[in-house]
């Protein structure tokens, strides 16, 4: 235990570079190979050992009949996953079911509340503009409809511009600390809305708000992948989004409350900004002190539990973290067809998200008063909460149903456009029902986003896929507000037609293609595994004090391999 504690301290300080023993899955014997042994090129698949090396190492490892050197990937130690630093120093047995359950509960209670609160605050903050539209910002800042739409779009220009740098930073720096810094900055920028009294000043503030927000969702996804299995993530994501997308309840009640505050020139929308900005800053401070950067730095776990927390999720076969940017993984990500299918889904699905900042204006246009609008807007949050909660329950009790659950959720989204196109303008309750049921489309966004992250392995590749997914998200949100052109008021018929085709039918087709493509790939891998052409272990090379090359046989999850390199995924 004392050795394990010392190793964790070294890892936390970034000083654990010397490798002296073997990892968990394989027996502990090693073989030193001459320094002129096999060479690894990071932009290619790892080469095999030479026959003499295989023979020598096999003789030293005669007790391990299951290990197949001919199919084993091989990397130098600096390319290995961060968990290799720990498991190369100490040996820890796999957690028992009771231990695994205890660790899972600790992680859930410590991490899930931060993710849920973070998502909720993120959506409340994103809806500040939409809520402010009926609280006086249009008058105070002298905005017309086109300018209001551009304030929605410019936020996502900032988001789009920062998406890649933010994901790069999340790989290079501690995830929790970088997330906290962005949250505090985000809350501060929210407060900067208050002195704005023109389109130009709001335009600048909204742009910088997008720069800060680009970090939030990728940071949450990376944190989930470090602590939880893929099955757990699939259930957790809808739970988090159900709480996040319930934000119209909070926004509506806050809007209703600030309407009763009478402070002269300090309009109700400014009080809305004060409340949301301050809450975000406070949350960022809590994240800085309490949210872990990775399992290796999770102070709510004992040192032994930190190691076993990594072993608990080894079924993911994707490790936890790698601070080195790997160019070959970046290029593999952008050459992978499924990356662009996920990108296309994000873009098309988010083409409908511009309605978020239009809800209040549209509901108000149906003939409801401002006070009624603030309360009726909360129903969208209620629908989101129950639909995403139902998706989480369905995912918990089923297997391999992400695609079908997502497709079912698009049906109300399509029906929404049909109702808004077909119903007479006098049927305001039917029209508002069309607005409310559209909220079910939050289900495929949450489900497919975690699907994209789970379907990719290798830390650089995973962060690239996540970044591209959110670039698609940003592009959709840039275009979406422009669909609500003033000349199409009040019915917005062209808007609902576009959203029916692009934001309901097209993403449904993409999901079907993804399902077929990934199913075929899984069948191919199953055939390779059945014929023993897939190895669950790999080789990490280190150099000893004499300059000799030492090989370590480790589980694939410690090697930071991509999903194309690690066929056990």
matplotlib code that plots the C-alpha trace (Angstrom):
import matplotlib.pyplot as plt

x = [0.0, 2.9, 4.4, 1.1, 0.8, 4.3, 3.7, 0.4, 2.3, 4.9, 2.3, 0.5, 3.8, 4.5, 7.8, 6.9, 8.9, 11.0, 9.4, 10.5, 7.8, 4.9, 1.1, -1.9, -3.3, -0.1, 2.4, 5.2, 8.3, 10.0, 12.6, 15.3, 15.6, 18.7, 18.4, 18.4, 15.2, 11.9, 11.2, 7.8, 6.6, 3.6, 1.8, 1.7, 0.4, 2.8, 5.2, 5.6, 8.5, 11.2, 11.1, 14.2, 12.6, 9.4, 11.3, 13.4, 10.4, 8.2, 10.7, 10.8, 7.0, 6.3, 3.7, 1.5, 0.0, -2.8, -0.7, -0.2, 2.8, 2.1, -1.1, 0.1, 0.4, 3.6, 4.3, 7.1, 6.3, 5.9, 3.0, 1.2, -1.9, -1.4, -2.6, 0.6, 2.6, 0.7, 0.5, 4.1, 5.0, 2.6, 0.4, -3.2, -5.8, -9.0, -11.7, -14.2, -17.8, -18.3, -15.3, -16.3, -19.8, -18.4, -16.0, -18.8, -21.1, -18.3, -17.7, -21.4, -22.0, -18.9, -19.0, -22.6, -23.9, -21.3, -22.2, -25.9, -25.6, -23.1, -25.4, -28.3, -26.4, -25.0, -28.5, -29.9, -27.0, -27.5, -31.2, -30.4, -30.8, -34.1, -35.4, -34.2, -36.1, -39.4, -37.7, -36.7, -33.4, -34.9, -35.9, -32.9, -30.3, -32.4, -32.5, -34.5, -35.4, -32.4, -29.9, -31.5, -31.0, -27.4, -26.8, -27.8, -25.5, -22.4, -22.4, -21.8, -19.1, -17.1, -18.0, -16.9, -13.6, -12.7, -13.8, -10.5, -8.2, -10.4, -10.2, -6.4, -6.1, -8.2, -5.7, -2.7, -3.9, -5.8, -9.4, -11.0, -8.9, -9.3, -13.1, -13.3, -11.4, -13.7, -16.8, -15.6, -14.8, -18.1, -20.0, -18.0, -18.8, -22.5, -22.3, -20.8, -24.2, -25.5, -23.7, -24.4, -26.9, -26.3, -26.1, -22.4, -21.6, -23.8, -22.3, -18.8, -20.0, -21.9, -18.9, -16.6, -19.3, -19.2, -15.4, -15.7, -18.6, -16.8, -14.9, -17.9, -19.4, -16.1, -14.7, -17.7, -17.5, -13.8, -14.4, -17.2, -14.9, -12.2, -14.5, -17.3, -17.9, -19.5, -22.8, -22.9, -22.1, -25.0, -27.4, -25.8, -25.9, -29.7, -30.0, -27.6, -29.4, -32.8, -31.6, -29.9, -32.8, -35.1, -33.5, -36.6, -38.3, -35.6, -35.4, -39.2, -39.5, -36.6, -38.1, -41.4, -39.7, -37.5, -40.6, -41.7, -38.5, -38.8, -35.5, -36.0, -33.4, -32.0, -34.3, -35.6, -33.3, -30.3, -31.3, -31.6, -28.0, -26.8, -28.4, -27.2, -23.7, -23.0, -24.3, -22.0, -18.9, -19.7, -20.1, -16.8, -15.1, -16.6, -15.4, -11.9, -11.6, -13.8, -13.9, -11.2, -8.9, -8.7, -8.9, -5.2, -6.1, -9.4, -8.9, -12.3, -10.8, -8.0, -4.8, -5.7, -9.2, -7.8, -5.9, -9.0, -11.2, -9.1, -9.3, -13.0, -13.5, -11.0, -13.8, -13.8, -10.4, -9.6, -7.5, -8.1, -5.8, -2.7, -1.2, 0.8, -0.9, -0.6, -0.7, -1.5, -4.6, -5.8, -5.5, -7.1, -10.1, -10.6, -10.3, -12.8, -16.2, -18.1, -16.5, -18.3, -21.5, -21.6, -20.6, -23.5, -25.9, -24.8, -25.1, -28.5, -30.0, -28.9, -30.5, -33.6, -31.8, -32.3, -35.8, -34.3, -33.9, -37.2, -39.5, -40.6, -41.2, -43.1, -45.3, -45.9, -47.0, -49.7, -51.6, -50.3, -49.2, -45.6, -46.4, -48.2, -45.3, -42.7, -44.8, -45.8, -42.2, -41.5, -43.4, -40.6, -38.3, -40.9, -41.2, -37.4, -37.0, -39.4, -38.4, -34.7, -35.5, -37.5, -34.6, -32.2, -34.5, -34.9, -31.1, -30.6, -33.0, -32.0, -28.8, -27.7, -30.8, -29.3, -30.3, -33.9, -34.4, -33.1, -35.3, -38.4, -37.5, -37.5, -41.2, -42.5, -40.0, -41.4, -45.0, -44.2, -43.3, -46.5, -48.7, -47.1, -47.6, -51.2, -53.1, -55.0, -53.5, -56.6, -55.8, -53.1, -53.1, -52.6, -49.7, -48.1, -48.4, -46.3, -43.7, -43.7, -43.4, -40.3, -38.3, -38.1, -35.3, -32.9, -32.9, -31.0, -28.6, -27.5, -27.6, -25.7, -23.1, -22.0, -22.2, -19.7, -17.3, -17.7, -17.2, -13.7, -10.6, -7.2, -7.1, -6.2, -8.6, -11.4, -10.8, -10.8, -14.1, -15.6, -14.3, -15.7, -19.0, -19.3, -18.0, -21.1, -23.1, -21.8, -22.4, -26.0, -26.5, -25.0, -27.4, -30.5, -31.3, -31.3, -34.2, -36.5, -36.6, -38.9, -40.5, -41.7, -43.6, -45.8, -46.3, -42.7, -43.9, -40.5, -38.8, -41.0, -40.5, -36.8, -36.7, -38.9, -36.6, -33.2, -33.6, -35.9, -35.8, -32.1, -30.6, -32.9, -31.4, -27.9, -28.6, -29.8, -26.6, -24.5, -26.3, -25.8, -22.1, -21.1, -23.1, -21.1, -17.8, -18.7, -19.4, -16.1, -14.3, -16.2, -15.0, -11.4, -11.7, -13.2, -10.2, -7.8, -6.5, -7.2, -5.0, -6.3, -2.7, 0.1, 3.7, 5.1, 8.8, 11.0, 14.8, 16.7, 19.7, 22.1, 20.3, 18.7, 15.1, 12.7, 9.3, 6.2, 3.1, 0.1, -3.6, -4.6, -6.3, -2.9, -1.6, -3.7, -4.6, -7.3, -10.4, -8.7, -5.6, -7.4, -9.8, -11.1, -13.3]
y = [0.0, 2.4, 1.7, 2.4, 5.7, 6.8, 5.9, 7.9, 10.9, 10.6, 10.4, 13.5, 15.4, 14.2, 12.5, 8.9, 8.1, 5.1, 1.8, -1.2, -3.9, -5.5, -4.5, -6.4, -8.7, -10.6, -12.6, -10.6, -12.0, -9.7, -10.0, -7.4, -7.1, -5.5, -1.8, -2.3, -4.2, -3.4, 0.3, 2.0, 4.7, 6.6, 7.1, 3.4, 0.2, -1.2, -3.7, -7.3, -8.7, -10.5, -14.3, -14.4, -11.9, -13.9, -17.1, -15.5, -13.8, -16.8, -19.0, -16.5, -16.5, -20.2, -20.1, -17.8, -19.9, -17.5, -14.6, -14.3, -12.2, -12.2, -10.2, -7.9, -4.2, -2.5, 1.0, 2.9, 3.8, 7.5, 6.6, 4.5, 5.5, 7.4, 4.3, 2.5, 4.7, 3.3, -0.3, -0.5, 0.3, -1.8, -4.8, -4.6, -7.4, -6.8, -5.4, -7.9, -7.3, -5.8, -3.5, -2.5, -1.6, 0.5, 2.4, 3.0, 4.4, 6.7, 7.9, 8.4, 10.4, 12.6, 13.2, 12.8, 15.8, 18.1, 16.9, 17.3, 20.8, 21.8, 20.8, 22.6, 25.8, 25.6, 25.5, 28.2, 30.5, 29.7, 30.6, 34.0, 35.7, 34.0, 34.8, 38.3, 38.8, 39.3, 40.9, 44.1, 43.5, 44.2, 47.7, 48.6, 47.5, 48.9, 45.5, 44.5, 40.9, 40.4, 41.7, 39.4, 36.4, 37.3, 37.5, 33.9, 33.0, 34.9, 32.9, 29.8, 31.5, 31.8, 28.3, 27.0, 28.9, 27.7, 24.1, 22.7, 24.8, 23.9, 20.2, 20.5, 22.2, 19.5, 16.9, 19.0, 20.3, 18.9, 18.5, 19.6, 22.7, 23.8, 23.2, 25.3, 28.2, 28.3, 28.2, 31.2, 33.1, 32.2, 33.4, 36.7, 37.2, 36.6, 39.5, 41.7, 41.6, 44.0, 47.3, 46.5, 48.9, 48.3, 45.5, 46.0, 45.6, 42.5, 41.1, 41.1, 39.7, 36.9, 35.9, 35.6, 33.7, 31.1, 30.8, 29.9, 27.4, 25.4, 23.6, 22.5, 19.5, 17.9, 18.2, 16.4, 13.7, 13.1, 12.9, 10.3, 8.2, 8.1, 6.9, 4.9, 2.0, 2.5, 0.9, 3.3, 6.3, 5.4, 5.6, 8.6, 10.8, 11.0, 11.5, 14.5, 15.9, 15.4, 17.6, 20.0, 20.2, 20.8, 24.3, 26.0, 25.3, 27.3, 29.9, 30.3, 30.6, 33.0, 35.1, 35.2, 36.2, 39.0, 40.6, 41.5, 43.4, 47.1, 48.8, 51.5, 51.5, 48.2, 46.1, 42.6, 41.0, 42.5, 40.8, 37.6, 38.0, 38.8, 35.6, 33.2, 34.8, 34.7, 31.1, 30.0, 31.6, 29.9, 26.6, 27.1, 27.6, 24.3, 22.5, 23.8, 22.4, 19.3, 17.9, 15.4, 15.7, 11.9, 8.7, 9.1, 12.4, 11.5, 12.3, 10.9, 7.4, 5.7, 5.0, 1.4, 2.4, 4.7, 1.8, -0.4, 2.3, 2.1, -1.7, -1.5, 0.2, -1.9, -3.4, 0.0, -1.0, 2.7, 3.7, 7.0, 9.7, 10.6, 14.0, 13.6, 14.7, 11.9, 13.2, 9.8, 9.4, 12.8, 11.8, 8.4, 10.3, 12.6, 9.6, 7.5, 7.4, 7.2, 10.4, 12.3, 10.5, 11.6, 15.1, 15.1, 14.0, 16.8, 19.4, 18.4, 17.8, 21.2, 22.9, 23.0, 24.4, 28.0, 27.7, 27.7, 31.5, 31.9, 30.0, 33.0, 35.2, 32.4, 31.5, 35.2, 35.6, 33.0, 35.6, 34.8, 37.6, 38.0, 36.5, 33.6, 33.1, 32.8, 30.0, 28.2, 28.0, 25.8, 23.0, 22.4, 21.7, 19.2, 17.4, 17.2, 15.9, 13.1, 12.1, 12.0, 10.2, 7.6, 7.1, 6.5, 3.9, 2.2, 2.2, 0.7, -2.2, -2.9, -3.5, -2.1, 0.1, 3.6, 3.9, 2.7, 5.0, 7.9, 7.2, 7.0, 10.4, 12.0, 11.1, 13.9, 16.3, 15.6, 15.8, 19.2, 20.7, 19.1, 20.6, 24.1, 23.9, 22.5, 23.9, 27.2, 30.3, 30.5, 27.1, 28.5, 25.5, 23.1, 25.3, 25.6, 21.8, 21.6, 23.7, 21.6, 18.1, 19.2, 18.9, 15.1, 15.7, 16.2, 12.4, 11.6, 14.5, 13.1, 9.4, 9.9, 12.2, 9.6, 7.0, 9.0, 9.2, 5.5, 4.4, 6.0, 5.0, 6.5, 9.8, 12.0, 10.3, 10.5, 14.2, 14.8, 13.0, 15.0, 18.2, 17.5, 16.5, 19.8, 21.7, 20.2, 21.3, 24.8, 25.0, 23.9, 26.5, 29.3, 28.6, 27.8, 31.2, 32.6, 30.3, 32.6, 35.5, 38.4, 38.2, 34.7, 35.8, 34.8, 31.3, 30.6, 28.0, 27.8, 27.3, 24.3, 22.7, 23.0, 21.6, 18.7, 17.6, 18.7, 18.3, 15.2, 13.1, 13.6, 12.8, 9.7, 8.5, 9.1, 7.1, 4.1, 4.3, 4.4, 1.4, -0.7, 0.4, -0.3, -3.6, -4.8, -3.7, -5.6, -8.8, -8.5, -8.1, -11.1, -13.3, -12.2, -12.9, -16.3, -17.2, -16.0, -13.1, -10.5, -10.0, -8.5, -7.8, -5.7, -4.8, -1.6, -1.0, 0.8, 1.2, -0.1, 1.6, -0.2, 1.0, -2.3, -2.5, -4.1, -5.3, -5.2, -7.3, -5.2, -5.1, -3.1, -0.5, 0.7, 1.4, 4.3, 2.5, 3.6, 1.6, 0.5, -0.7, -2.4, -4.8, -6.0, -2.9]
z = [0.0, 0.8, -2.6, -4.3, -2.4, -3.4, -7.1, -7.1, -5.7, -8.4, -11.1, -9.7, -9.9, -13.4, -12.3, -13.0, -16.1, -15.1, -15.7, -13.6, -13.6, -15.4, -15.6, -14.5, -17.2, -18.1, -16.1, -14.6, -16.5, -19.0, -21.7, -22.6, -26.3, -27.9, -28.5, -32.3, -32.0, -33.8, -34.4, -34.0, -36.3, -34.8, -38.1, -38.9, -37.3, -34.8, -36.4, -35.1, -33.2, -35.2, -35.1, -32.8, -30.4, -30.4, -29.6, -26.9, -25.2, -25.7, -23.9, -21.0, -21.0, -21.5, -18.8, -20.9, -23.7, -24.5, -25.5, -29.3, -30.2, -33.9, -33.4, -30.6, -31.1, -29.9, -28.7, -26.8, -23.3, -24.0, -26.3, -23.7, -21.7, -18.4, -16.5, -17.7, -15.3, -12.4, -13.5, -14.5, -10.9, -8.9, -9.4, -8.3, -8.7, -10.5, -8.1, -6.8, -7.7, -4.2, -4.6, -8.1, -7.0, -4.1, -6.4, -8.9, -6.2, -5.0, -8.5, -9.2, -6.0, -6.5, -10.3, -11.6, -9.5, -11.0, -14.5, -14.0, -12.4, -15.0, -17.9, -16.3, -15.7, -19.2, -20.7, -18.4, -19.4, -23.1, -22.7, -21.2, -24.6, -25.3, -21.8, -22.1, -25.4, -23.4, -20.4, -22.1, -23.9, -27.3, -26.2, -24.1, -26.7, -29.6, -31.4, -34.5, -35.4, -37.7, -35.1, -32.5, -34.7, -35.3, -31.6, -31.5, -34.4, -33.2, -30.0, -32.1, -34.3, -31.1, -30.1, -33.5, -33.5, -30.0, -30.4, -31.6, -29.3, -26.3, -27.1, -27.5, -24.2, -22.5, -23.7, -22.6, -19.2, -16.2, -17.3, -14.1, -13.6, -17.3, -17.0, -13.8, -15.4, -18.4, -16.1, -14.1, -17.3, -18.7, -15.7, -15.8, -19.5, -18.7, -16.3, -19.0, -20.8, -18.2, -19.3, -23.0, -24.6, -28.3, -30.9, -31.3, -27.6, -27.3, -30.5, -28.9, -25.6, -27.2, -29.3, -26.2, -24.4, -27.2, -26.8, -23.1, -23.6, -26.2, -23.4, -21.3, -23.0, -24.3, -20.7, -19.3, -22.0, -21.3, -17.5, -18.0, -20.2, -17.5, -14.7, -16.2, -18.5, -21.9, -20.6, -17.7, -19.9, -22.2, -19.2, -17.6, -20.6, -21.0, -17.2, -17.4, -20.4, -18.8, -16.0, -18.4, -20.8, -17.9, -17.8, -19.3, -16.0, -14.2, -16.9, -17.0, -13.2, -13.0, -15.8, -14.0, -10.7, -12.1, -13.8, -10.3, -9.5, -10.1, -10.0, -12.6, -15.4, -14.1, -16.2, -15.3, -18.0, -16.2, -13.0, -14.9, -16.1, -12.5, -11.1, -13.8, -14.0, -10.3, -10.0, -12.8, -11.1, -7.8, -9.5, -11.3, -7.9, -6.6, -9.7, -9.2, -5.7, -5.9, -9.4, -10.2, -13.2, -13.7, -11.5, -10.7, -9.0, -7.4, -3.8, -2.8, -3.6, -1.7, -3.6, -4.1, -5.2, -7.8, -9.4, -9.2, -10.6, -13.8, -13.8, -13.3, -16.7, -18.6, -20.6, -22.5, -23.9, -24.4, -21.3, -19.5, -20.8, -22.9, -22.7, -25.9, -29.1, -31.7, -35.2, -36.7, -34.5, -35.7, -39.3, -38.6, -37.1, -40.1, -42.5, -40.6, -42.3, -39.0, -37.8, -40.6, -40.1, -36.5, -37.7, -40.2, -37.5, -35.1, -37.9, -39.1, -35.7, -34.4, -37.4, -35.1, -32.1, -33.1, -31.8, -28.3, -28.4, -30.3, -27.9, -25.9, -29.0, -30.8, -27.8, -27.2, -30.8, -30.3, -28.2, -24.7, -22.3, -21.2, -17.8, -19.4, -21.8, -19.0, -17.4, -20.6, -21.6, -18.7, -20.3, -22.9, -19.9, -18.5, -21.8, -22.1, -18.6, -18.9, -22.5, -21.6, -18.3, -20.2, -22.6, -19.7, -18.3, -21.7, -22.2, -18.7, -19.5, -23.1, -25.1, -28.4, -28.8, -29.1, -32.7, -32.2, -29.2, -31.2, -34.1, -31.9, -30.4, -33.9, -34.5, -32.2, -33.8, -37.2, -36.0, -34.5, -37.9, -39.4, -36.6, -37.0, -40.8, -40.8, -37.8, -38.2, -36.5, -34.2, -32.6, -30.3, -27.9, -30.8, -32.1, -28.7, -28.3, -31.5, -29.8, -26.7, -28.3, -30.3, -27.0, -27.4, -30.0, -27.1, -26.8, -30.0, -29.4, -26.0, -27.1, -30.3, -28.8, -26.3, -29.0, -31.0, -28.1, -27.3, -30.9, -31.0, -29.0, -28.7, -26.7, -29.6, -31.9, -29.3, -28.7, -32.4, -32.9, -30.0, -31.4, -34.9, -33.5, -31.7, -34.8, -36.6, -33.6, -33.9, -37.6, -37.2, -34.5, -36.6, -39.4, -37.4, -36.0, -39.6, -40.4, -38.4, -40.9, -40.1, -43.5, -42.7, -39.5, -37.9, -39.4, -40.4, -42.9, -44.8, -41.4, -40.4, -43.8, -43.5, -40.0, -41.0, -43.7, -42.4, -38.6, -38.4, -41.6, -42.5, -39.0, -38.8, -42.1, -40.7, -37.6, -39.7, -41.8, -38.7, -37.2, -40.3, -40.7, -37.1, -37.0, -40.1, -38.5, -35.3, -37.2, -39.0, -35.7, -34.2, -37.1, -36.5, -32.8, -33.5, -35.6, -33.0, -35.1, -32.4, -29.3, -26.1, -25.0, -26.5, -25.9, -24.5, -25.0, -22.4, -22.1, -19.1, -17.5, -19.8, -22.9, -23.6, -24.9, -22.4, -23.5, -21.2, -22.0, -21.0, -21.6, -24.7, -22.6, -21.3, -24.8, -26.0, -29.2, -31.6, -32.4, -35.7, -33.9, -31.0, -32.5, -29.1, -28.9]

ax = plt.figure().add_subplot(projection="3d")
ax.plot(x, y, z, "-o")
ax.set_aspect("equal")
plt.show()
